[in-house]
Amino acid sequence: MKAKMDLSVDTKECWNCPIKHQAVCSRCEPDELKRLEEIKYYRNYEAGQPVIWAGDHMEFVASVVTGIASLSQTMEDGRTQMVGLLLPSDFIGRPGRDSAPFDVVAVSDLTICCFRKNPFEELMTTTPHIGMRLLEMTLDELDSAREWMLVLGRKTAREKIASLLAIVARRDAALKKHTPKDGMNFDLPLTREAMADYLGLTLETVSRQISALKKAGIIELDGKRRVVVPSLERLINETGDDVDGGYIS
């Protein structure tokens, strides 16, 4: 199944883009955005559809506009391990690298803003704002990877679920230019099956822990995906982190 080329998405103008404050282009001046406009196009993917497979030649780099994608790696015995999630404003691909290091698969319906790779790499050499922002995002990605090493390695099932909810809540607030606070709400972009896969838990454990968090009043569920956080402090306390984000040993 091929990705759908999107010519009607209402975010095709940079000024109206929902990720304009966080994406790789967020620091660009109007003339720089105009140059990016000339090399960009949109693609839509349905949940479960691959964006690219590890080892495939990459002719584009991209920013996630809406939806969520998974990063996975296939081991020698054929098993697949999810190693990361791509949320809105996250960057797909590596300038200077010809092939994809991981499988990228749409977890939900997904829209990405693609830039033709060679022109984008040329722009990086003449547009410092793009290179600076990409460096910031790369360092943030490294911090996230270290955080998930902790989540997957040392935390309990309940702490893992709470950590994922807290991370998604913070990212959602950042995209909306809001300060995380009590009463905040967001759409959970993952099914419980995808949460189980990513966190290394069983589906039954994920369902049980979400129900426990709901029963304790840590979260409220509005429909299948809408999550309400009555007290952000209580949710963070459930993650096993201290108030500064470090792990409580």
N, C-alpha and C positions, 0 to 999 in steps of 0.2 A: 504494500500500500504506500503510495507516494504522499508526501506532504502537500497540503493545499496551498497554493500561492494566494495570499490574501490581498485583494485590491480594494476592499471596502471597509477594512477595520477603521474605527473612528479615532484610533491613536496614531494614524500615519503621519500627522503633522507633529514635529518635534515639540512645539510649544504646548501641545495638548496631551503629551505622553504621560501616563501615570507613573512612570519611573524616572522622569526627567531630573529629579533631585538626587537620585542615587546611582544612576547608571554610569557607564564609562564616559558618556558625553556630558555629564552633569556640570562640568566646569567650562565647557566650550563657549566661546563668544559667538554671536550671530553669524559671522562670516565662516567660522569653523563648522557650525551646525549646517550651514548651507553646503559645504563640501561633503559632509557626511551624508546629507540628503541625496547627493548624486550617486552614492555607491550602496545605498541601502535598499532592502526589500523585506517584506514580511512573509513568514510561513506559519501555517496553522497545523497542529497535530492533534489527533484524538488520543484519549487516554489509552496507554498501552502501545502506542505507535513509536517505533524507533526514530530518533533524530539522526543519530550516526552510531556506527559500531566502532569499537576499538580497532585501531590499525587502518581504518578507512582514510583515504586522502580527504583533507578538509579544504574546500574551496571558499569557505566563509568562516567568519567569527560572528558571534551574536550575543545579544542581551535578551534575557527572559523578560517579556512584557507582562504577560498574565499566565497563570497556571504554575505548575511545578514539574520538574523533571528529576530523574534519578541518575546518579553516576554509579556504574557497576563495573566489576571486573570479574572475568571468568577465570577460575583456577584450573590447574592442570587436570584435575579429576572431573572437570565439567561443571562443578558447582559454581553458582554465581553469588557474589557478595556485593551488596549495596554499600558503597563507600562514601556517599555524599548525596546531598539534595541541592538542587538549583531552584531558588526562589526568585520572585520578581526582582529585577535589576541585576541578578547574577550574570556573569559572563561565561560564555561557552567558547572554548578553543584557546589556543595559545599562539600569538604572533611569533613567527619564526619557526614554528613547528609544523611539519607538513601533514602529520597523521594524528588521529584522535587517540589519546591515551586510555580513555574509558568508553564504555558503552553509555550513551545518553538516550534515555527513554522517557517519553511523556508519562507522568504518573496521573495527571489530570489533563483535561483539554488545555492545550498549550499554544501560546502565540509568542514567537520570537522575532526580534528585529535583527536581520542579518546584514552584515557588511561584507562585500567582496574582499577576500583576504589580502590579495596583493595591493590593491589601492589603500586598504586600511593600514597595512604596514608602512606604506609610503607616507601616509598622513601622520603616523606616529613620529616620524623623523622631522616633520616640519611643524607639528602641533604639540607643543609641550604639555598642554592641558590634558590631552588624551593619555599620554604616557604617564603623567603624574597620577591621574585618577586610576589608571590600570594598576600602577604599583600599589596604591593604597588598597585597592580591592584585592590584590594578590596577598598582601600582608593580612588583611582581614580574613581571607580564606584560610591562610595558615593558622591564624588564631582559632578559627572555627574547627579546623581539623584537629587541633590539639584539644579543644574542648570536647569533641566527640570521642576522642581516645579515652578521655576520662569518663564520659557518659557510658560508653559501651563496656569499659573495663572494670569500673569500681562501683557503679551505682546500682541500687536495687531497682526492681521493675517499676515500682511506684515513682522513684526518683527519675528514672529514665523518661517515663510518660510526662511527668511534671516539667522536666527540663525541655523536652520537645515543645510542649505547649508554651512555655515561657519564651523560648527562642522565636517561635512563630509570632507570638504576641508582640515582641519587641520589633521584629522585622516589619510587621504590618503597621505598627505605629510610626516607624521611621519613614516608610513609604508615604504615609499620609501626613508627614510633618507634624505628628502629634507626640506629646509626651506620654509614655506609658503610665497608666493611672488606674485606680480602682474603678470598676464598672466598665472597663474597656471590653470590646468584643471584636471578634474576628472570625473569618471562615477558615476552618481547618482544611487545608488543601490535600490531605492524605486520607485514604480509606484506612480502616483499622487493619486490613490485610497488609497494606503498604507500611504502616507504622510497625507492625510486627516484624516484617522483613528487615526494615531499617534498624530497628532497635535490638534485633536478635532475640525476640520474644515469640511466644506462641500467640495465635489469635485470641485464644481463650484468656490468656493472661492480660493482654491489652484491654479486652472488653471488661474484665473483672476490675482492673485498676482504674479505668475511666469511670466505671460505676462507683467505685469506692471514693474517688475524688469528688464526684457529684454528690454522693450521700453525705460526705463530710462538709459540703458547702464550699469546697475550694473552687469548683467551677460550676457553671450552669450550662445546660445544653438547650439550645433553641432550634429544634429541627434536627436534621441529620449532621449538619456540618458547623452551624453557628455555635461558637463557644463564648460564654460571658465569664469574665473574671471579676467577681465581687470585690476581692481584696488581692491586689497584686503582691503585697507582702506575704500573705499566707501561701500563695502559689510558689513564690521564690523559696520560702522556707521548706516547701515540699521537695525542692530540687536537690537538697543536700549541699547547696552552696551557701556561703555567707552573704551578707548584704553587698559586699564588693564584688561578688561573682566568683570568688575562689572556693575551692572545695573544703568542706569541713572535715578534717581528719580525726 
